[in-house]
Amino acid sequence: MEPQEAVEAVRQYYRDPSNVYSIMPARVLAAVAELPPHASEARFRAFIRRWAEYPYSGQIQRLTGMEWWPTLPLPDGVRGDTAAERAYHVDELKAWVRDNWAEMKSRVLDSREPRSATTE
């Protein structure tokens, strides 16, 4: 958890007029856990790091509005071995993330809202 995320959670808590009691640490943790990936750069980075391990999920594409597709057909030596195919696509997705990091970060963090790859 980043300090600014905790501060934002407290700020949001006190914006609600029904929250008349002091916020407790567990509530701060719960509020931070509910923050979306576009709430901060650290949260966005963690989201990308986590979902880059799942190349077929489409989560990164949905959040950024950018499209990435795994290479098919696969090269010889990889094709037919499920674990090798997945590892190949994980590496491919991570390389794509590295190559497109600045644009992804700009799209998500500058707008502070997720995009949809289907609307691009």
C-alpha atoms as one frame of an Amber mdcrd trajectory, in Angstrom:
protein
   0.000   0.000   0.000   1.295   3.412  -0.958   0.948   6.302   1.534  -1.030
   8.416  -0.936  -3.513   5.559  -1.336  -4.109   5.509   2.411  -4.570   9.287
   2.449  -7.049   9.031  -0.429  -8.970   6.280   1.397  -9.269   8.473   4.493
 -10.309  11.450   2.357 -13.037   9.396   0.676 -14.217   8.079   4.031 -14.736
  11.561   5.449 -16.466  12.830   2.296 -19.436  10.663   3.245 -21.467  12.645
   5.821 -22.731   9.428   7.406 -19.192   8.584   8.594 -19.237  10.535  11.847
 -16.812   8.283  13.732 -13.051   8.240  13.363 -11.789   5.900  10.709 -10.118
   2.747  11.973  -6.994   1.174  10.402  -8.931  -1.848   9.146 -11.237   0.470
   7.224  -8.263   2.183   5.613  -6.906  -1.192   4.505 -10.302  -2.260   3.188
 -10.769   1.017   1.321  -7.321   0.780  -0.272  -7.996  -2.808  -1.315 -11.053
  -1.567  -3.222  -9.198   1.168  -5.115  -9.192   0.563  -8.869  -5.951  -0.003
 -10.801  -6.090   3.511 -12.251  -6.058   5.104  -8.770  -2.261   5.399  -8.671
   0.825   4.475 -10.626   1.818   1.890  -8.013  -1.596   0.234  -8.215  -1.489
   0.309 -12.025   2.014  -1.198 -12.044   0.911  -3.988  -9.665  -2.141  -4.698
 -11.829  -0.007  -4.982 -14.969   2.602  -7.127 -13.222  -0.096  -9.499 -11.947
  -2.067  -9.817 -15.190   0.990 -10.095 -17.462   1.244 -13.652 -16.138  -2.142
 -14.465 -17.724  -1.827 -13.714 -21.440  -5.255 -15.059 -22.365  -7.257 -13.068
 -19.804  -7.586  -9.802 -21.735  -7.469  -7.821 -18.473  -4.621  -5.548 -19.584
  -6.309  -4.910 -22.905  -9.611  -4.033 -21.230  -7.992  -1.595 -18.811  -5.771
   0.158 -21.355  -8.000   0.002 -24.408  -5.040  -1.318 -26.394  -5.077  -4.551
 -28.322  -2.604  -7.409 -28.059  -3.018 -10.878 -29.478  -0.744 -13.872 -28.923
   1.243 -15.036 -31.928  -0.394 -17.892 -33.788   0.705 -20.207 -35.219   3.431
 -20.805 -32.707   7.014 -21.456 -33.767   8.332 -24.990 -34.054   9.626 -26.361
 -30.775   6.867 -24.617 -28.836   3.790 -25.833 -30.668   2.100 -28.802 -29.010
   3.612 -28.309 -25.549   0.942 -26.496 -23.532   3.339 -25.227 -20.849   5.827
 -24.000 -23.456   3.039 -22.291 -25.433   1.832 -20.456 -22.345   5.375 -19.451
 -21.341   5.983 -18.187 -24.876   2.843 -16.044 -24.757   3.638 -14.746 -21.252
   7.057 -13.612 -22.492   5.457 -12.113 -25.580   2.893 -10.172 -23.521   5.565
  -8.898 -21.125   7.650  -7.682 -24.079   4.584  -5.915 -25.492   3.940  -4.277
 -22.110   7.565  -3.049 -21.972   7.350  -1.685 -25.513   4.024   0.074 -24.877
   4.446   1.068 -21.217   4.458   4.843 -21.758   1.279   4.810 -23.829  -0.487
   2.386 -21.478   0.437   4.489 -18.464  -0.675   7.672 -20.191  -4.001   6.215
 -21.307  -4.898   4.881 -17.882  -3.339   7.294 -15.406  -3.876  10.543 -17.300
  -7.573   9.839 -17.715  -7.893   8.069 -14.332 -10.481   5.784 -15.826 -10.258
   2.449 -17.585 -10.801   2.173 -21.311 -12.308  -0.570 -23.350 -10.409  -2.216
 -26.176 -13.703  -2.666 -27.996 -14.320   1.101 -28.265 -10.963   1.997 -29.823
